[in-house]
């Protein structure tokens, strides 16, 4: 039988029990090992079973990047339950929706964290008919993992639901994305291949574990014995110091994370020379950032994926610079792509089309099965909603998200193309483009930018910049909003619906 989460965790802990975990936190700092966490999780999982958790029951974990998140993940696997990670910044509306739709029976949260009172949040969720136990970090949690006899793991199939991850809900209610152990372990193997030659390097993760990227970092530690350094909230200077102290070899994040970390290292004199590769996702990457990192011996490359299909393509360390700068890499082993029109028919090679994917890491479908009809083409092809094409060397180019296309006077304008041009302006540190309503054209391009320190910018400056680059006039921004920061969710994705709603 194919391995499940608990089989893989037990094997990893037996092979490398001393694999270190470091949690840098003002609230719950910790230095421990894989062996300790798997043993504690198995004790807790045994107690879950005796307390009524059965195979396939949902156990929700609304915990930060703490040791306790990992213990709960092992416990759920030991009990044959399904782990449901939840973002810690969610309020009662989002949490209540997720708990009711999933039917979660147990919920783990902090007592308080970053000024949030989690007992109060749960109380404000209203009726939660399936929830029978809310465990906060403290004596009740400690009692669940206290020493006692460990039973045999509850047997479940590798193709059954094992992990339920909710999308961030940037445009509507979050969607429950179902993953099997087989699929998620296949994704972990893909990630190992991406780090060929650096499998034993310590990793630092800025991602919150309520999102798929953060959950993957946690499961890499549990299932592959990858040394892991965690922060429970992002701090660029702290990250730079941790990389120096722990000789971190690889990491991932958004340009926001990487830029802040490099600036902090420069400001505080931290040595980042151990960091050899950095995987960037979730946002456009300024070419100047990649070029700067390459001069420092740090390979920065893109990847493409989603909660539904975590890694479809990725760059690698040895990719040519132009591919690192301008593409999302090539398909990972086992992953397939098609490019289709609005009717689901394949477009000619080299033509932009909606990206459809298939592969061993692909999710099982949405918990709300009503969403699946629109999400898949016949043959199990997942419709990503992203638009792109392959270049002549098989590298993926993302040209837009379908919903981010600006229709100006009946002509489609790629928001990503405009964003890339804005990011090339020396006064602009961060940028996003959305449609602005216009009486004459229907929609026009609105640029929302964050300025570099000490910089100034006018709409005329932007127009001159686009004119000098030879960009078509209709793609030039006609509205400009200068912001102190762009709204982002916990995984770094820009919340464009918030920008659209701003005057």
C-alpha positions in Angstrom: 0.0 0.0 0.0 1.3 3.5 -0.8 2.5 5.4 2.2 0.2 7.7 4.1 1.2 10.8 6.2 1.7 8.9 9.4 3.7 6.1 7.8 6.0 8.7 6.3 6.3 10.7 9.5 7.2 7.7 11.6 9.8 6.6 9.0 11.4 10.1 8.8 11.6 10.3 12.6 13.2 6.9 12.8 15.7 7.8 10.1 16.6 11.3 11.4 15.2 11.8 14.9 17.6 14.7 15.7 16.5 16.9 12.7 16.2 20.4 14.3 13.3 22.7 14.5 13.8 26.3 15.6 10.9 28.6 16.3 11.8 32.3 16.6 8.9 33.9 18.4 8.2 36.4 21.2 5.3 34.2 22.3 6.4 30.6 22.0 10.1 30.3 21.1 11.3 26.7 20.8 14.2 24.5 19.8 13.3 20.9 19.4 13.7 17.9 17.1 11.6 15.8 14.7 11.8 12.8 17.0 10.2 14.8 19.9 7.4 16.2 17.7 6.4 12.9 16.1 6.4 11.2 19.5 4.3 13.9 21.1 1.9 13.9 18.1 1.4 10.2 18.3 0.6 10.4 22.0 -1.9 13.2 21.2 -3.4 11.3 18.3 -3.9 8.2 20.5 -5.8 10.4 22.9 -7.9 11.9 20.1 -8.9 8.4 19.1 -10.0 7.5 22.7 -11.8 10.8 22.9 -14.0 10.1 19.9 -12.2 11.3 16.8 -12.7 8.7 14.0 -11.3 8.1 10.6 -12.0 11.0 8.2 -13.1 13.4 10.9 -11.9 17.0 10.5 -9.4 18.5 13.0 -8.9 22.3 12.4 -5.6 24.0 13.4 -5.8 27.8 13.6 -2.2 28.0 14.9 0.8 30.1 13.9 4.2 28.7 12.9 4.7 27.0 16.3 5.8 23.6 17.4 2.2 22.9 18.4 1.0 23.1 14.8 3.4 20.3 13.9 2.2 18.2 16.9 -1.4 18.6 15.8 -0.5 17.6 12.2 1.1 14.3 13.5 -1.8 13.7 15.9 -4.4 14.1 13.1 -2.5 11.6 11.0 -2.1 9.2 13.9 -5.9 9.3 14.5 -6.8 8.9 10.8 -8.3 12.4 10.8 -8.1 15.1 8.2 -6.1 18.2 9.1 -7.6 21.5 8.3 -5.1 24.4 8.6 -6.8 27.8 9.1 -5.2 31.2 8.7 -4.7 32.9 12.1 -5.8 36.4 10.9 -9.3 35.2 10.0 -12.1 36.7 12.0 -15.4 35.2 13.0 -17.1 35.4 9.6 -14.3 33.5 7.7 -13.7 31.0 10.5 -17.4 30.4 11.1 -17.9 29.7 7.4 -15.0 27.3 7.2 -15.9 25.4 10.4 -19.5 25.0 9.4 -18.8 24.0 5.8 -16.1 21.5 6.8 -17.9 20.1 9.8 -14.7 20.3 11.9 -15.1 18.4 15.2 -12.0 19.8 17.0 -10.4 23.2 16.7 -6.9 24.1 18.0 -6.1 27.8 18.5 -3.9 30.1 20.7 -5.6 31.6 23.7 -4.4 35.0 22.4 -2.0 35.9 19.6 -1.2 39.3 18.1 -3.9 41.0 20.1 -6.6 38.5 19.0 -8.8 36.7 21.5 -9.5 33.4 19.9 -12.2 32.3 22.5 -14.0 35.5 21.6 -13.6 34.9 17.9 -15.0 31.3 18.2 -17.9 32.6 20.3 -18.7 35.2 17.6 -18.9 32.5 14.9 -22.4 31.6 16.0 -23.8 28.1 15.7 -21.2 25.5 15.0 -23.1 22.2 15.3 -20.3 19.8 14.5 -17.6 21.4 16.7 -17.3 19.4 20.0 -14.0 20.6 21.3 -12.0 23.9 21.2 -8.5 23.4 22.5 -6.3 26.4 23.3 -2.6 26.3 23.8 -1.9 25.8 27.5 -2.8 23.1 30.1 -5.4 21.4 28.0 -3.1 21.1 25.0 -0.2 19.9 27.3 -2.5 17.2 28.8 -3.3 15.9 25.3 0.3 15.3 24.5 1.4 14.1 27.9 3.1 10.8 28.2 0.9 7.7 27.8 0.9 4.5 25.8 0.9 5.0 22.0 -1.6 3.0 20.0 -1.2 1.8 16.4 -2.0 4.4 13.8 -5.5 4.4 12.4 -5.4 2.8 9.0 -6.6 4.9 6.1 -6.0 4.7 2.3 -3.4 6.9 0.6 -6.1 8.2 -1.8 -8.6 9.3 0.9 -8.9 12.9 2.0 -6.0 13.7 4.4 -5.6 17.5 4.1 -8.2 20.2 3.6 -6.8 23.6 2.7 -9.0 26.7 2.2 -8.1 29.2 -0.5 -7.6 32.7 0.7 -11.0 33.9 -0.5 -9.8 37.1 -2.3 -13.0 37.4 -4.3 -15.6 35.3 -2.6 -16.0 32.8 0.3 -13.0 30.6 0.7 -13.0 27.3 -1.2 -12.1 24.0 0.5 -9.4 22.3 -1.5 -9.1 18.6 -0.8 -5.8 16.7 -1.0 -5.0 13.1 -0.4 -1.8 11.8 1.2 -0.7 10.4 -2.1 -1.1 13.7 -3.8 0.5 15.8 -1.1 3.5 13.4 -0.7 3.9 13.6 -4.5 4.2 17.4 -4.1 6.8 17.0 -1.4 8.8 14.8 -3.7 8.5 17.4 -6.4 9.9 20.0 -4.0 12.8 17.7 -3.2 13.7 17.4 -6.8 13.6 21.2 -7.2 16.2 21.3 -4.4 18.5 18.7 -6.0 21.9 18.9 -4.3 20.5 20.9 -1.4 18.1 18.4 0.2 19.8 18.6 3.6 20.0 22.4 3.8 18.0 24.1 6.5 15.0 26.0 5.2 13.4 29.2 6.6 9.7 29.7 5.9 7.9 33.0 5.9 4.6 31.4 4.9 1.8 31.1 7.4 0.8 27.4 7.8 -2.9 28.1 7.1 -1.9 28.4 3.4 -0.6 25.6 1.2 2.9 27.0 0.9 3.2 27.2 4.7 1.7 23.7 5.2 4.2 22.3 2.6 7.1 23.7 4.7 5.7 22.0 7.8 5.2 18.7 6.0 8.7 18.8 4.5 10.0 18.8 8.1 7.7 16.0 9.2 7.9 13.8 6.2 11.4 14.5 4.7 13.4 15.4 7.8 14.3 18.8 6.4 15.8 21.1 9.1 13.3 24.0 9.6 13.4 27.5 11.0 10.1 29.3 11.6 8.9 32.8 12.5 5.4 33.3 13.7 5.2 36.7 12.1 7.3 38.3 9.3 10.2 40.4 10.3 12.8 41.0 7.6 15.7 41.9 10.0 15.0 38.8 12.1 14.9 36.6 8.9 18.2 37.9 7.8 19.7 37.2 11.2 18.3 33.7 11.3 19.7 32.9 7.9 23.2 34.0 9.1 22.9 32.1 12.4 21.5 28.9 11.0 23.4 29.0 7.7 20.1 28.7 5.8 20.7 27.3 2.3 17.3 27.9 0.6 14.0 29.6 1.1 10.9 30.8 -0.7 8.6 33.8 -0.5 7.4 36.8 -2.4 9.4 39.8 -3.8 8.2 41.6 -0.7 9.9 39.1 1.6 13.1 38.9 -0.5 13.5 42.7 -0.9 13.0 43.4 2.7 15.4 40.7 3.8 18.2 41.9 1.6 17.6 45.5 2.7 17.7 44.4 6.3 20.9 42.5 5.8 22.5 45.5 4.2 21.3 47.8 7.0 22.4 45.5 9.9 25.5 43.8 8.3 24.0 40.2 8.2 25.8 37.6 6.2 23.5 35.9 3.7 26.2 34.0 1.8 24.8 30.6 2.8 21.5 31.3 1.0 22.1 29.9 -2.5 18.5 29.6 -3.9 15.3 31.4 -3.4 12.0 30.4 -5.0 9.6 33.3 -5.7 5.9 33.0 -6.1 2.6 34.8 -5.6 3.6 38.2 -7.2 5.4 39.8 -10.1 9.2 39.9 -9.6 11.1 43.0 -10.7 14.0 41.9 -13.0 16.3 44.2 -11.2 15.8 42.2 -8.0 16.8 38.9 -9.7 19.8 40.5 -11.3 20.9 41.9 -8.0 20.6 38.6 -6.3 22.5 36.8 -9.0 25.4 39.2 -8.6 25.5 38.1 -5.0 25.5 34.4 -5.9 21.9 33.8 -5.0 19.8 32.1 -7.6 16.3 33.4 -7.7 13.7 31.7 -9.9 10.0 31.6 -10.2 7.5 28.8 -9.7 3.8 28.5 -10.7 1.1 26.8 -8.8 -1.9 27.2 -6.6 -3.6 25.6 -3.6 -5.2 23.2 -6.0 -2.0 22.2 -7.8 0.8 23.4 -5.6 3.8 23.2 -8.1 3.1 23.0 -11.8 6.3 24.6 -13.1 9.5 25.8 -11.5 12.8 27.3 -12.5 16.0 25.7 -11.4 19.4 27.1 -10.2 21.0 26.5 -13.6 18.4 28.2 -15.8 19.7 30.9 -18.1 19.2 34.4 -16.6 16.6 35.4 -19.1 14.5 32.4 -18.1 14.9 33.2 -14.4 13.9 36.8 -15.1 10.9 36.3 -17.4 9.4 32.8 -17.0 7.8 30.5 -14.4 10.2 27.7 -15.3 9.3 24.3 -17.0 6.8 21.7 -16.0 7.7 19.5 -13.0 8.0 15.8 -13.5 4.5 14.3 -14.0 2.8 17.7 -14.4 1.0 18.4 -17.7 -0.3 21.6 -19.2 -2.9 22.5 -21.9 -3.8 26.0 -23.1 -7.5 26.4 -24.1 -9.9 29.1 -25.2 -13.2 30.0 -23.5 -14.9 26.9 -24.9 -12.2 24.6 -23.6 -10.7 23.9 -27.0 -6.9 23.8 -27.4 -5.3 27.0 -28.8 -2.4 26.8 -31.3 1.1 26.4 -29.8 2.6 29.7 -28.8 -0.8 31.3 -28.4 -2.2 32.7 -25.2 -4.8 30.5 -23.6 -6.2 29.5 -20.2 -3.8 27.2 -18.5 -5.2 23.8 -17.6 -3.1 21.4 -15.5 -3.0 17.7 -14.5 -0.5 15.7 -12.5 0.1 13.6 -9.4 -0.1 16.6 -7.0 -3.5 17.8 -8.3 -6.2 18.2 -5.7 -9.1 15.8 -5.4 -11.7 18.5 -6.0 -13.5 21.1 -3.9 -15.3 20.2 -0.7 -18.3 22.0 -2.2 -18.9 19.7 -5.1 -21.0 22.3 -6.9 -17.7 24.1 -7.7 -16.2 21.2 -9.5 -18.1 21.3 -12.8 -16.7 24.7 -13.7 -13.2 23.8 -12.3 -12.5 20.8 -14.6 -12.4 19.9 -18.2 -13.1 16.3 -19.3 -10.1 14.1 -18.5 -9.4 15.7 -15.1 -7.8 18.9 -16.4 -8.0 21.7 -13.9 -8.9 25.1 -15.2 -6.6 27.5 -13.4 -8.1 30.8 -14.5 -4.6 32.0 -15.5 -3.6 32.9 -19.0 -0.3 32.0 -20.6 1.7 30.1 -23.1 4.9 28.1 -23.5 8.0 29.7 -25.1 10.0 27.9 -27.7 12.1 26.2 -25.0 9.1 24.9 -23.0 9.2 27.6 -20.3 5.9 28.9 -19.0 5.0 32.6 -19.6 2.0 33.9 -17.5 0.4 36.7 -19.3 -2.6 37.4 -17.1 -5.4 36.1 -14.9 -8.6 36.1 -16.8 -10.4 38.2 -14.2 -7.5 40.7 -14.2 -7.9 41.6 -17.8 -8.8 45.2 -18.3 -11.2 45.7 -21.2 -10.6 49.2 -22.6 -12.9 50.1 -25.4 -13.4 46.4 -26.2 -9.6 45.7 -26.2 -8.1 43.3 -23.6 -5.1 44.7 -21.7 -2.9 42.4 -19.6 -2.5 43.8 -16.1 0.7 41.8 -15.7 2.3 43.5 -18.7 1.5 46.9 -17.3 2.7 45.9 -13.8 6.0 44.7 -15.2 6.6 48.0 -17.0 5.7 50.0 -13.8 8.1 47.9 -11.8 10.9 49.0 -14.1 10.5 52.6 -13.1 13.1 53.6 -10.5 10.6 55.5 -8.4 8.3 52.5 -8.0 8.9 49.9 -5.3 5.7 47.9 -5.7 2.8 48.0 -8.1 -0.5 46.5 -9.0 -2.9 47.3 -11.9 -6.7 47.1 -11.8 -9.5 48.3 -14.0 -11.1 51.7 -13.2 -14.6 52.4 -14.6 -14.7 55.0 -17.3 -17.8 56.6 -18.9 -16.2 56.7 -22.3 -14.0 53.6 -22.6 -15.8 51.3 -20.2 -12.6 50.6 -18.3 -9.2 52.2 -18.2 -5.9 51.2 -16.5 -5.4 52.3 -12.9 -1.9 52.0 -11.5 -1.7 51.5 -7.7 2.0 52.0 -6.6 4.2 52.2 -3.6 7.1 54.6 -4.0 10.7 53.9 -3.3 12.0 55.9 -0.2 12.3 59.6 -1.0 10.8 59.2 -4.5 8.1 61.3 -6.1 5.9 60.4 -9.0 3.2 61.9 -11.1 0.8 60.5 -13.8 2.8 62.5 -16.4 6.0 60.7 -15.2 4.2 57.3 -15.7 3.1 58.3 -19.2 6.6 59.4 -20.2 8.0 56.1 -18.9 5.5 54.1 -21.0 6.1 56.3 -24.1 9.9 55.9 -23.8 9.4 52.1 -23.7 7.3 52.1 -26.8 4.2 50.7 -25.0 0.9 51.1 -26.8 -1.0 54.2 -25.6 -4.1 52.3 -24.5 -1.9 50.3 -22.1 -0.6 53.4 -20.4 -2.2 54.0 -17.0 -4.8 56.7 -17.0 -5.3 56.8 -13.3 -2.6 56.8 -10.6 -3.0 55.9 -6.9 0.0 56.3 -4.6 -0.3 54.1 -1.5 1.8 53.4 1.5 1.5 49.7 0.9 -0.5 47.3 -1.2 -3.1 45.2 0.6 -2.0 41.5 0.7 -3.3 38.4 2.3 -1.2 36.3 4.7 0.7 34.5 1.8 1.7 37.8 0.1 -0.9 37.8 -2.7 -2.1 41.3 -3.6 -5.8 41.7 -2.8 -7.0 43.3 -6.0 -10.6 43.4 -5.0 -9.7 45.8 -2.2 -7.9 48.0 -4.7 -10.8 47.9 -7.1 -13.1 49.0 -4.2 -11.0 52.0 -3.3 -12.0 55.3 -4.8 
